[in-house]
């Protein structure tokens, strides 16, 4: 038996190993004539294959578990989608508000005055609300990850 959170951790480790193996394979794809690579590409390919097979199995089980696990009327998959969109909204709004609230210095009264096109304080309150929603949603997903058995 395995908790969903443990499977997610293993998935992350496998993804890191696969990235490392990709780089190591590229580094050992060619050598100067008469030289030997410091690592055997055939062994690296075997390790890569094992990692990819395990990753495919884990991803399938994680997805099945996320689709079967509910919190209220929503599945974990629904909650993840909502969290991902909140994260995107928050990132865009932070960037926008950074620019909108930036003060432009004028050297004299004759220079053109630059003004914000939006009410920054009001939008900042919206951003704070979305950030709180994101935090609470992320905590709910983490809780479900630790309580749910992997299918």
C-alpha atoms as one frame of an Amber mdcrd trajectory, in Angstrom:
protein
   0.000   0.000   0.000   1.147   3.502  -0.769  -0.257   6.934   0.043  -0.858
   9.330  -2.828   1.664  11.784  -1.336   4.368   9.091  -1.372   3.612   8.311
  -5.019   3.846  12.017  -5.873   7.225  12.206  -4.144   8.479   9.143  -6.017
   7.186  10.624  -9.284   9.170  13.816  -8.645  12.312  11.778  -7.914  11.849
   9.766 -11.092  11.372  12.934 -13.134  14.636  14.331 -11.743  16.472  11.072
 -12.461  15.134  11.003 -16.027  16.375  14.566 -16.612  19.773  13.573 -15.225
  19.894  10.445 -17.394  19.008  12.501 -20.466  21.979  14.796 -19.835  24.314
  11.928 -19.006  23.315  10.097 -22.192  23.948  13.204 -24.294  27.356  13.629
 -22.630  28.305  10.041 -23.459  26.831   9.766 -26.960  30.209  10.349 -28.616
  33.843  10.016 -27.670  37.099  10.590 -29.436  38.241   7.569 -31.445  40.144
   5.161 -29.215  38.602   6.590 -26.005  35.971   5.020 -23.759  33.055   6.920
 -22.253  33.222   7.390 -18.478  29.730   5.830 -18.257  28.350   3.014 -20.381
  25.497   4.393 -22.514  23.890   0.937 -22.660  23.643   0.855 -18.854  22.273
   4.393 -18.833  19.650   3.383 -21.415  18.627   0.386 -19.267  18.293   2.643
 -16.224  16.306   5.164 -18.278  13.963   2.440 -19.501  13.319   1.246 -15.946
  12.630   4.808 -14.788  10.239   5.493 -17.671   8.321   2.248 -17.116   7.949
   3.018 -13.385   6.987   6.648 -14.122   4.274   5.561 -16.551   2.853   3.163
 -13.943   2.904   5.814 -11.212   1.358   8.539 -13.379  -1.476   6.223 -14.413
  -2.167   5.249 -10.782  -1.924   8.862  -9.578  -4.360   9.994 -12.273  -6.811
   7.168 -11.454  -6.588   8.022  -7.761  -7.072  11.755  -8.383 -10.122  11.041
 -10.546 -11.643   8.694  -7.958 -10.946  10.786  -4.849 -13.559  13.384  -3.969
 -13.719  16.362  -1.678 -17.341  17.383  -1.619 -18.593  17.359  -5.206 -15.128
  17.832  -6.726 -12.439  15.285  -7.531  -8.805  15.906  -6.707  -8.310  16.409
 -10.458 -10.888  19.221 -10.348  -9.150  20.764  -7.323  -5.753  20.611  -9.050
  -7.180  22.308 -12.153  -8.697  25.039  -9.984  -5.396  25.492  -8.105  -3.395
  25.667 -11.348  -5.682  28.352 -12.780  -5.566  30.344  -9.522  -1.763  30.158
  -9.627  -1.761  31.460 -13.206  -4.242  34.253 -12.371  -2.164  35.285  -9.334
   1.061  35.351 -11.354  -0.448  37.472 -14.115  -2.056  39.877 -11.646   1.162
  40.257  -9.623   3.079  41.150 -12.782   0.333  43.554 -13.888   0.074  45.255
 -10.492   3.860  45.603 -10.267   3.768  47.624 -13.470   0.526  49.489 -12.633
   1.800  50.594  -9.224   5.274  51.582 -10.419   5.924  55.278  -9.819   7.436
  57.136 -12.752   9.664  60.004 -11.694   9.287  63.331 -13.429  12.149  65.784
 -13.526   9.949  68.797 -14.163   6.290  69.784 -14.383   6.695  70.036 -18.166
   7.188  66.274 -18.521   4.228  64.019 -19.314   2.618  62.522 -16.224   2.177
  58.741 -16.306  -0.890  57.375 -14.436  -2.115  53.906 -13.602  -5.055  52.709
 -15.701  -6.612  50.732 -12.820  -7.390  51.033  -9.135  -4.308  49.222  -7.799
  -5.546  49.052  -4.184  -8.824  47.408  -5.213  -7.086  44.875  -7.457  -4.547
  44.168  -4.718  -7.451  43.156  -2.447  -8.644  40.755  -5.174  -5.112  39.384
  -5.433  -4.978  38.867  -1.664  -8.304  36.982  -1.812  -7.076  34.753  -4.651
  -3.820  34.112  -2.802  -5.761  33.000   0.285  -7.980  30.752  -1.855  -4.860
  29.252  -3.457  -3.261  28.570  -0.064  -6.406  26.932   1.327  -6.926  24.860
  -1.816  -3.290  23.737  -1.844  -3.549  22.724   1.826  -6.733  20.730   1.067
  -5.012  18.932  -1.817  -1.961  18.177   0.366  -4.225  16.823   3.106  -6.004
  14.542   0.631  -2.634  13.395  -0.731  -1.571  12.208   2.732  -4.910  10.587
   3.578  -5.604   8.820   0.272  -4.359   5.351  -0.640  -3.017   5.025  -4.172
  -5.281   2.955  -6.435
